[in-house]
């Protein structure tokens, strides 16, 4: 039995590119996700480059990307700080993220490839 994922999170460094070069097959895999209309977001914990620069870097590597497709630590922190009536713990943030259209409301166990 196969299951279709509700969405995919892709860490940039080491999954999409490494040492300034696209990982072989990354652009093709992303093209399949787009063609199949499977929602995805790139993730990164970098604080050195804004999402617009990261998207430009991906495009330079032959991988179409828009800044709004990138979830970064600084952008998430800025979003947290912009929310009204929130506490500083950030506990309110996860329910908002988990209801995003590309993430399931209740995370499923990971899929494992047959050995």
C-alpha positions as CSV (number, residue, x, y, z in Angstrom):
1,X,0.0,0.0,0.0
2,X,1.4,3.4,-0.9
3,X,0.6,6.7,0.7
4,X,0.9,10.1,-0.7
5,X,2.6,12.6,1.5
6,X,0.7,15.8,2.4
7,X,3.8,17.9,1.8
8,X,7.6,17.8,1.9
9,X,10.1,19.8,3.9
10,X,13.6,19.9,2.2
11,X,16.6,21.1,4.1
12,X,18.7,23.1,1.7
13,X,22.3,22.4,2.8
14,X,23.2,18.8,2.1
15,X,19.9,17.8,0.6
16,X,19.4,20.3,-2.3
17,X,22.9,21.6,-2.5
18,X,26.3,21.1,-0.9
19,X,29.4,23.2,-1.1
20,X,27.8,25.6,-3.6
21,X,26.7,22.9,-6.0
22,X,23.3,21.3,-6.6
23,X,23.0,17.7,-5.4
24,X,22.7,15.5,-8.5
25,X,19.0,14.9,-9.2
26,X,17.8,17.6,-6.9
27,X,16.4,19.8,-9.7
28,X,14.7,16.8,-11.3
29,X,13.2,15.7,-8.0
30,X,11.8,19.2,-7.4
31,X,10.4,19.3,-10.9
32,X,8.5,16.1,-10.1
33,X,7.1,17.7,-6.9
34,X,6.0,20.7,-8.8
35,X,4.5,18.6,-11.6
36,X,2.6,16.4,-9.2
37,X,1.5,19.5,-7.2
38,X,2.9,18.1,-4.0
39,X,3.4,21.1,-1.7
40,X,6.9,21.6,-0.4
41,X,9.1,24.1,1.4
42,X,12.8,24.5,1.6
43,X,14.1,24.8,5.2
44,X,17.3,26.2,6.5
45,X,18.7,27.4,9.8
46,X,21.2,29.8,8.2
47,X,21.2,33.4,9.6
48,X,23.8,34.7,7.2
49,X,21.6,35.2,4.0
50,X,18.1,36.4,3.6
51,X,15.5,34.2,1.8
52,X,15.7,36.3,-1.3
53,X,19.5,35.6,-1.6
54,X,18.9,31.9,-0.9
55,X,16.2,31.8,-3.6
56,X,18.6,33.5,-6.1
57,X,21.3,31.0,-5.2
58,X,18.9,28.1,-5.9
59,X,18.0,29.7,-9.3
60,X,21.7,30.1,-10.1
61,X,22.0,26.3,-9.5
62,X,19.2,25.6,-11.9
63,X,16.5,25.1,-9.2
64,X,13.5,27.4,-9.5
65,X,12.7,28.9,-6.1
66,X,10.9,31.8,-4.6
67,X,11.7,33.4,-1.3
68,X,8.3,32.5,0.1
69,X,9.1,28.8,-0.5
70,X,11.9,29.0,2.1
71,X,11.4,28.6,5.8
72,X,14.3,30.1,7.7
73,X,15.0,30.7,11.3
74,X,15.1,34.5,11.0
75,X,11.9,34.6,9.0
76,X,10.2,32.3,11.5
77,X,11.4,34.5,14.4
78,X,10.2,37.6,12.7
79,X,6.8,36.0,12.1
80,X,6.6,35.1,15.7
81,X,7.5,38.6,16.8
82,X,4.9,40.1,14.5
83,X,2.0,38.0,15.9
84,X,-0.4,39.9,18.2
85,X,-1.1,38.7,21.7
86,X,1.6,36.1,21.9
87,X,3.8,35.0,24.8
88,X,7.6,35.0,24.3
89,X,7.8,31.2,24.6
90,X,6.8,30.6,21.0
91,X,4.4,27.8,22.1
92,X,1.7,29.5,20.0
93,X,3.7,29.2,16.8
94,X,3.6,25.5,16.2
95,X,-0.2,25.2,15.9
96,X,-0.1,27.9,13.3
97,X,2.7,26.2,11.3
98,X,1.1,22.8,11.6
99,X,-2.1,24.2,10.0
100,X,-0.2,25.4,7.0
101,X,-1.6,23.9,3.8
102,X,1.6,22.0,3.1
103,X,1.8,20.3,6.5
104,X,-0.6,17.8,8.1
105,X,-2.6,18.9,11.1
106,X,-1.5,15.7,12.9
107,X,2.0,14.5,11.9
108,X,2.1,10.9,10.6
109,X,4.9,8.5,11.4
110,X,7.7,8.6,8.9
111,X,7.6,6.4,5.8
112,X,10.3,3.8,5.7
113,X,11.7,2.4,2.4
114,X,11.7,-1.4,2.3
115,X,15.1,-2.9,3.1
